[in-house]
Amino acid sequence: DTGVSQDPRHKITKRGQNVTFRCDPISEHNRLYWYRQTLGQGPEFLTYFQNEAQLEKSRLLSDRFSAERPKGSFSTLEIQRTEQGDSAMYLCASSPSGTHTGELFFGEGSRLTVL
Amino acid sequence: AQKVTQAQTEISVVEKEDVTLDCVYETRDTTYYLFWYKQPPSGELVFLIRRNSFDEQNEISGRYSWNFQKSTSSFNFTITASQVVDSAVYFCALRSNTDKLIFGTGTRLQVFP
C-alpha cells in the first residue's frame, strides 16, 4: 500500500502565473485534505473532500484558489495569478471516512516558490 | 475557539539528554482528540500518537512518552535519551467536532552528538 503522493515536489514560478498541484491519496481513503505550511509555522487547513464533495473551505482559500476531486480519487489544487505570498509548502493528507478520530496521513508536500 | 499553543520554538540538547516538548490546547468541546506529529527535514509529517479526551492515561512507547492532563489542558511529549535522529520539528494537533486537524506552530528539536 503506497502512501500519499504529491506532484510536483517543487515548483518555481513567476508572479502572475497559474500553478496546479496534484495529490494521490492512499487508496480507499475517502477523505482528502489540503493544508498550507509557511516557514516556521504549523500546517494551516485549506479545504477537504469526502469522496468528490468539497465539504469545507477555509477563509484562507481566496478565490484564486480552487480544488477539485472529480472522481473521488486524486485531487488537484490550482492557484491562479500567483502572488509572492503564495510561496509555501502545500500538503495533502488523506484518511478513511466514517470517523472523526483518526489521524491524517500526509504526503511529502509540494513546495511553491513565487518569484 | 480551538487553538494549540507550542510555546517552545526551538530546543537544543546533547545526545542522551531527556527533553520535554510542551503543548497546551483550547477547545470548548468535551470530546476531542490530540495528536503529535514529527516532521523531519524531508518534510513529510509522520504520525506519532493519538489520545482521546476521555483517556488521561499516560502512554509510553520506547523512548517516547506522553503526559495528558485535562486539568491544565496540556499534552506534553517527552523523549528519553535523545538521539541525533530525533532532530525534527514536532507538532501538536487538536481534532474535535470538525473533520480537520488544528496544528500548533511546532517545536524544532536539535539533538547534537
Contacts between the chains, C-beta under 8 A, distances in Angstrom:
chain1	res1	chain2	res2	distance
A	31	B	99	6.9
A	33	B	100	6.7
A	40	B	9	8.0
A	40	B	105	7.3
A	40	B	106	7.8
A	41	B	105	5.7
A	41	B	106	7.5
A	42	B	4	7.7
A	42	B	6	8.0
A	42	B	91	5.4
A	42	B	93	7.8
A	42	B	103	3.4
A	42	B	104	5.4
A	42	B	105	5.0
A	42	B	106	5.2
A	43	B	45	7.2
A	43	B	91	7.4
A	43	B	101	7.7
A	43	B	103	5.0
A	44	B	103	7.5
A	45	B	100	4.5
A	45	B	101	7.3
A	45	B	102	7.2
A	48	B	99	6.2
A	48	B	100	6.3
A	55	B	99	7.1
A	56	B	98	7.6
A	56	B	99	7.1
A	56	B	100	7.0
A	89	B	43	6.6
A	91	B	45	7.1
A	93	B	45	7.7
A	100	B	33	7.6
A	100	B	95	6.6
A	100	B	96	8.0
A	100	B	97	7.3
A	100	B	98	7.8
A	100	B	99	6.0
A	101	B	33	5.4
A	101	B	50	7.2
A	101	B	52	6.7
A	101	B	95	7.5
A	102	B	50	7.4
A	103	B	35	6.0
A	103	B	47	4.4
A	103	B	50	5.5
A	104	B	45	8.0
A	104	B	47	7.7
A	104	B	101	5.9
A	105	B	47	7.2
A	106	B	37	7.8
A	106	B	44	5.9
A	106	B	45	4.0
A	106	B	46	7.9
A	107	B	44	6.7
A	108	B	42	6.3
A	108	B	43	5.1
A	108	B	44	4.4
A	109	B	43	4.9
A	109	B	44	7.2
A	111	B	43	7.8
